[in-house]
Structures are given as C-alpha cells and as structure tokens.
Amino acid sequence: MNGSTHSPFRAFSGAGRMGSFRREASHLASMERVKAMIRERFELDEDTPLLVTEVACASPGCPPLETVVVFWTSPADRHQFKVFKPLHEVGEDDLPFRWMKPALIVPEGYGCDCC
C-alpha cells in the first residue's frame, strides 16, 4: 500500500462505482431502493461495501432474472444471497431476516456456480 489509511473496500461504495451495466433511470432507482433496504435491514453504514446486481440465469428451473446481493463487513467476511426475482420486484419481504446475517457469510474457499 502507499501508506493511505482508507479502507481497501472503499472503492465498492458509492453510486456509479460498481453495479449494473444497465443505466435506465428506473433500473438505477430500483437498485438504490434495494440497497437502502439492505443497508437498513443489516445495519450497514454507507462505507460498507455493497453490490446489488441483476443477473440472467439460463439454468433449468432458474428464474430468467434474479438479484444477487453481496456485502462485506470485514475483509474476511463476505455475505451473499440471491433473490429469485428481477431487481424491480424485490421488496422487504424478500430479504433475509437481520438475525440471519451471520449465516450469510460465505466460507473462504467455498465455490459454487449456483450462488
């Protein structure tokens, strides 16, 4: 490092730095709405790295569009979950309960094409 004291994850926070390739106003508004719900649900501050994206899935039994959420509470603690709906349909009832936050941590070395 160059001696800087900023978090190595700071590049993930903030609007427009990381996220969807779609730039329609309604899509970006949905993304910001879902991010706000996630920050509130899991008590994440604005500096907590958070990625919300909509992805296409071609696997059998998979919805055509799903929403993937990833956030880091420390460099070693990456939390991840999917909502099997397009981004614009995601609501508060689709998010895991706050008490499930520790269960959303992805173990180091865990690899899976489904999640």
Steps between C-alpha positions, in 0.01 A plus 500: 500500500605860461447589867140607451266440791183447298322166491596265215126452446417869462506465121187286522290762675321791343280542199632419157821328604381143496173354382283438204585566138139611447461872535125559464372734770242247622764225533739728688215615727412135574865429579524793742168399663621142556838619628325726752283209620808279540696767686209549739424128544860400579601828669769582243649849487575682176866392509409130503569356154171388342435357155148446367462374147246331278623197309355277233485129571467233232519197731194272505256597775667838550298820454603695189615796715616495860652751738835430665608683816853503642637708787814494713504568873877441513760395245441137601121512542320502165124459530302385198145406405269490200142607450337299225328804351599785270640803682189714454282236674716462813326612819576494870324165542751345257803584715637263764428592861763713677579214741609290200792733421768264644357211295547701179880501535659303219776273638846563356572262213134424442421487132160441349353592162151524649559780752 
